[in-house]
Amino acid sequence: MQNSPQQPLPAAARTRLRTPSRGACAGLPAPLASAPAALRRTLLRAGLAFALSVAATAAWAHESTAASGAIHAEANQAVGADFDLVQAGIRTEKNIAIFQMTVSGKAGRSRPAPVGKLAGSDVFSYVWPTTIDPYEVGFERASGILAMAVTAHPDFDDTPLFDENGDGKPDNDGNLWHSHWVVLQKNPACGADALAVVDIPAGARPRLPKTWPGLPILIDSPGWQPSLQAGTVEVRVPFDDIGVVGAAGFDGVTAGLRVNASVHAPLLCVVDVFKVASGDLSLPGKPER
């Protein structure tokens, strides 16, 4: 987003702030005209600094209004700083949706401790739940809450088409941050009001994206590489119809998930919500255009 150009000062203000020619005091108020030259220069500089400060404040206020579609939250020292979500947003540029999140610490600093196997392993995530119909990215219509997620998990790899660490082996880099589409629903087997990635029942053949990684859940591994820099997480996602993004609502969540110890349904539950941008998962955010 570009900062709006600074508005020019009104003509009257420019006249008042114009520095007089050397040795001239024309146009100055009488008290200032009769003041010593050094004092006149100091007062003029102070007036100019004040005017520029006012203009900068106006530009900042414009920028804050332009970013009003994002969701802002107060920092919380009780939450780990790298998951202490303070801003979540989506903006669009042509056919690209840019999912962005800011935390109070260094984004991506923490990853789950490995347990050495898939069963019972943990997943850390930065998530944007949306009101976009899952059909728009390749799933069945109205199959749950479609969410973009940036995740890391050291005990398994779920991006079989991509070699994120460049070692020639596409099945060993789950510990690197990567992106997914997931479809979420409440699942009482995960706990009261807890969400889970929707399971695919044995024998079922639902509509799935072409980059589905083969797990028996509604998940996609499209390969959109996230950027984690300082306190910001960002992932850029192309859409055939960017209008579905512009019309959507969204929220921001940082959370931990866990693979079922039995590796049966529910396979992947949300077990620890670190922070929700809106506070109540009401999806109040509106994408910026």
C-alpha positions as CSV (number, residue, x, y, z in Angstrom):
1,M,0.0,0.0,0.0
2,Q,1.4,3.3,-0.9
3,N,1.3,6.3,1.4
4,S,-1.0,9.0,0.2
5,P,0.9,12.1,-1.1
6,Q,1.3,14.8,1.5
7,Q,-1.4,17.5,1.0
8,P,0.1,20.9,0.1
9,L,-0.2,23.6,2.7
10,P,-2.9,26.2,2.1
11,A,-1.6,29.4,0.3
12,A,-2.1,31.4,3.5
13,A,0.1,29.0,5.5
14,R,2.7,29.0,2.8
15,T,2.8,32.9,2.9
16,R,3.1,32.9,6.7
17,L,6.0,30.3,6.6
18,R,7.9,31.8,3.7
19,T,11.4,32.8,4.9
20,P,12.0,36.5,4.2
21,S,14.8,37.6,2.0
22,R,18.1,38.4,3.7
23,G,17.8,41.6,5.8
24,A,14.0,42.0,5.1
25,C,11.2,41.7,7.6
26,A,8.3,42.7,5.2
27,G,5.1,40.8,5.9
28,L,6.0,39.8,9.4
29,P,3.8,40.7,12.4
30,A,5.2,43.8,14.2
31,P,6.4,42.0,17.3
32,L,8.3,39.5,15.2
33,A,9.7,42.1,12.8
34,S,11.2,44.0,15.7
35,A,12.7,40.9,17.3
36,P,16.4,40.2,17.0
37,A,17.3,38.3,13.8
38,A,18.4,35.1,15.6
39,L,15.1,35.0,17.5
40,R,13.1,35.5,14.2
41,R,14.9,32.6,12.6
42,T,14.2,30.3,15.6
43,L,10.5,31.2,15.6
44,L,10.2,30.7,11.9
45,R,11.9,27.3,12.1
46,A,9.6,26.3,14.9
47,G,6.6,27.3,12.9
48,L,7.7,25.3,9.9
49,A,8.4,22.2,12.0
50,F,4.9,22.5,13.5
51,A,3.3,22.7,10.1
52,L,5.2,19.7,8.8
53,S,4.2,17.7,12.0
54,V,0.5,18.5,11.3
55,A,0.9,17.4,7.7
56,A,2.6,14.1,8.7
57,T,-0.1,13.4,11.3
58,A,-2.8,13.9,8.7
59,A,-1.0,11.5,6.3
60,W,-0.7,8.9,9.2
61,A,-4.4,9.3,9.9
62,H,-5.2,8.7,6.2
63,E,-3.0,5.6,6.2
64,S,-4.7,4.2,9.3
65,T,-8.1,4.7,7.8
66,A,-7.0,2.9,4.6
67,A,-5.9,-0.1,6.7
68,S,-9.3,-0.2,8.5
69,G,-10.2,-3.6,6.9
70,A,-7.5,-5.3,8.9
71,I,-8.2,-6.6,12.4
72,H,-6.0,-5.2,15.2
73,A,-5.5,-6.7,18.7
74,E,-3.6,-5.5,21.8
75,A,-0.3,-7.2,22.6
76,N,-0.6,-9.8,25.4
77,Q,2.4,-10.7,27.4
78,A,0.7,-14.0,28.4
79,V,1.0,-15.2,24.8
80,G,4.4,-16.2,23.4
81,A,5.6,-13.2,21.4
82,D,6.0,-15.1,18.1
83,F,2.3,-16.1,18.3
84,D,1.0,-12.9,20.0
85,L,-1.1,-11.7,17.1
86,V,-1.6,-8.0,16.9
87,Q,-2.8,-7.5,13.3
88,A,-4.3,-9.7,10.6
89,G,-5.3,-8.6,7.1
90,I,-5.9,-9.6,3.6
91,R,-5.4,-7.3,0.6
92,T,-5.8,-7.9,-3.1
93,E,-3.5,-6.8,-6.0
94,K,-5.0,-7.8,-9.4
95,N,-5.7,-11.5,-9.1
96,I,-3.5,-12.0,-6.0
97,A,-4.7,-12.2,-2.4
98,I,-2.0,-11.3,0.1
99,F,-2.6,-12.9,3.5
100,Q,-0.7,-10.9,6.2
101,M,-0.3,-11.2,9.9
102,T,1.8,-9.3,12.4
103,V,2.9,-10.6,15.8
104,S,4.6,-8.7,18.7
105,G,7.7,-10.9,18.5
106,K,9.7,-12.7,15.7
107,A,7.3,-14.6,13.4
108,G,8.2,-18.2,13.0
109,R,10.8,-18.4,15.8
110,S,9.2,-21.4,17.5
111,R,8.5,-24.8,16.1
112,P,7.0,-27.8,17.8
113,A,9.3,-30.2,19.6
114,P,9.6,-33.4,17.5
115,V,8.2,-36.7,19.0
116,G,9.7,-38.9,16.3
117,K,6.4,-40.2,14.7
118,L,3.2,-39.0,13.1
119,A,0.9,-40.1,15.9
120,G,0.6,-37.5,18.6
121,S,2.8,-35.0,16.8
122,D,2.2,-31.3,17.0
123,V,1.7,-28.5,14.4
124,F,2.2,-24.8,14.9
125,S,0.2,-22.5,12.7
126,Y,-0.7,-19.0,11.6
127,V,-4.3,-19.1,10.2
128,W,-6.7,-16.9,8.3
129,P,-10.3,-18.4,8.6
130,T,-12.5,-17.0,5.9
131,T,-16.1,-17.0,4.6
132,I,-14.9,-18.1,1.1
133,D,-16.7,-21.2,0.0
134,P,-14.2,-24.1,-0.1
135,Y,-15.4,-24.8,-3.6
136,E,-13.4,-21.9,-4.9
137,V,-10.1,-23.7,-4.2
138,G,-11.2,-27.2,-5.2
139,F,-13.2,-28.7,-2.3
140,E,-17.0,-29.5,-2.1
141,R,-19.3,-26.6,-1.7
142,A,-20.2,-25.5,1.8
143,S,-18.0,-28.2,3.3
144,G,-16.8,-26.1,6.2
145,I,-14.7,-23.0,7.1
146,L,-12.0,-22.4,4.5
147,A,-8.8,-21.2,6.0
148,M,-5.3,-20.3,4.7
149,A,-2.7,-21.7,7.1
150,V,1.0,-21.3,7.4
151,T,2.3,-24.3,9.3
152,A,5.4,-26.1,10.6
153,H,5.7,-29.7,12.0
154,P,8.9,-31.6,12.3
155,D,7.5,-35.1,12.4
156,F,5.9,-35.4,9.0
157,D,5.9,-33.9,5.5
158,D,2.6,-33.0,3.8
159,T,3.9,-31.2,0.7
160,P,4.9,-34.2,-1.5
161,L,5.1,-32.1,-4.7
162,F,7.6,-29.6,-3.3
163,D,11.1,-29.8,-2.0
164,E,11.2,-26.7,0.3
165,N,14.8,-27.3,1.6
166,G,16.2,-28.0,-1.8
167,D,18.0,-31.3,-0.8
168,G,16.4,-33.4,-3.6
169,K,14.0,-35.1,-1.2
170,P,10.4,-33.8,-1.2
171,D,9.4,-35.8,1.9
172,N,11.6,-34.4,4.7
173,D,10.9,-30.7,5.1
174,G,7.7,-30.4,7.2
175,N,9.7,-28.4,9.7
176,L,10.0,-25.5,7.3
177,W,7.1,-23.1,7.2
178,H,4.8,-23.8,4.3
179,S,1.2,-23.0,3.3
180,H,-2.0,-25.0,3.2
181,W,-5.7,-24.6,2.5
182,V,-7.6,-26.4,5.1
183,V,-11.4,-26.9,5.7
184,L,-12.4,-26.7,9.4
185,Q,-15.5,-27.8,11.3
186,K,-16.4,-28.1,14.9
187,N,-15.7,-31.7,16.1
188,P,-16.7,-32.7,19.6
189,A,-14.2,-35.6,19.6
190,C,-11.5,-32.8,19.8
191,G,-13.2,-31.1,22.8
192,A,-16.1,-28.8,23.5
193,D,-16.5,-26.3,20.7
194,A,-13.1,-27.4,19.3
195,L,-12.3,-27.2,15.6
196,A,-10.7,-29.9,13.5
197,V,-9.6,-30.3,9.9
198,V,-12.5,-32.1,8.2
199,D,-11.9,-35.9,7.9
200,I,-12.6,-37.8,4.7
201,P,-14.5,-41.0,5.6
202,A,-13.1,-44.3,4.3
203,G,-14.4,-45.0,0.8
204,A,-15.6,-41.4,0.3
205,R,-14.5,-39.6,-2.9
206,P,-15.1,-35.9,-2.3
207,R,-14.1,-33.2,-4.7
208,L,-10.4,-32.3,-3.9
209,P,-7.8,-29.9,-5.3
210,K,-5.2,-31.3,-7.7
211,T,-2.5,-30.6,-5.1
212,W,-4.2,-32.6,-2.3
213,P,-1.3,-34.3,-0.5
214,G,-3.1,-37.7,0.1
215,L,-4.0,-37.4,3.7
216,P,-7.6,-38.4,4.7
217,I,-8.6,-34.8,5.5
218,L,-9.7,-31.7,3.6
219,I,-6.3,-30.2,3.1
220,D,-4.5,-28.8,0.1
221,S,-0.7,-28.2,-0.4
222,P,-0.6,-25.7,-3.2
223,G,3.0,-24.6,-2.8
224,W,2.5,-20.9,-2.2
225,Q,5.7,-20.1,-0.3
226,P,5.2,-17.9,2.8
227,S,7.5,-15.1,3.9
228,L,8.3,-14.7,7.5
229,Q,10.3,-11.6,8.2
230,A,10.7,-9.9,11.6
231,G,7.2,-9.8,13.0
232,T,5.3,-10.4,9.8
233,V,3.9,-13.6,8.1
234,E,2.8,-13.1,4.5
235,V,1.7,-15.5,1.8
236,R,0.6,-14.5,-1.7
237,V,-2.2,-16.6,-3.3
238,P,-3.5,-16.3,-6.9
239,F,-7.2,-16.7,-7.6
240,D,-9.1,-17.3,-10.8
241,D,-11.9,-15.0,-9.5
242,I,-10.4,-12.4,-7.1
243,G,-13.9,-11.2,-6.4
244,V,-14.6,-14.0,-4.1
245,V,-11.8,-12.7,-1.9
246,G,-13.0,-9.1,-2.0
247,A,-16.5,-10.2,-0.8
248,A,-15.2,-12.4,2.0
249,G,-14.9,-11.9,5.8
250,F,-11.9,-13.2,7.7
251,D,-10.2,-13.5,11.0
252,G,-6.7,-14.2,12.3
253,V,-5.7,-17.1,14.6
254,T,-2.4,-18.5,15.9
255,A,-2.8,-22.0,17.2
256,G,-1.4,-25.4,17.9
257,L,-2.9,-28.6,16.3
258,R,-2.2,-32.2,17.1
259,V,-2.3,-35.5,15.1
260,N,-4.6,-38.0,16.8
261,A,-2.5,-40.5,18.8
262,S,-4.4,-43.4,17.0
263,V,-3.9,-41.7,13.6
264,H,-7.7,-42.2,13.1
265,A,-10.5,-39.7,12.7
266,P,-10.4,-37.0,13.9
267,L,-6.9,-36.9,12.5
268,L,-6.0,-33.3,13.1
269,C,-7.5,-31.3,16.0
270,V,-7.0,-27.7,17.1
271,V,-5.8,-28.3,20.6
272,D,-4.4,-24.9,21.7
273,V,-5.6,-21.5,20.5
274,F,-2.9,-19.1,21.2
275,K,-4.8,-16.0,20.1
276,V,-7.7,-14.9,18.0
277,A,-7.5,-11.4,16.3
278,S,-11.2,-10.6,16.8
279,G,-11.3,-12.3,20.2
280,D,-14.4,-14.3,19.3
281,L,-13.7,-15.8,15.8
282,S,-16.5,-13.6,14.3
283,L,-14.6,-13.1,11.0
284,P,-15.1,-9.3,11.0
285,G,-12.1,-8.5,8.7
286,K,-12.7,-7.1,5.2
287,P,-10.0,-7.4,2.5
288,E,-8.4,-4.3,1.3
289,R,-8.3,-3.5,-2.5
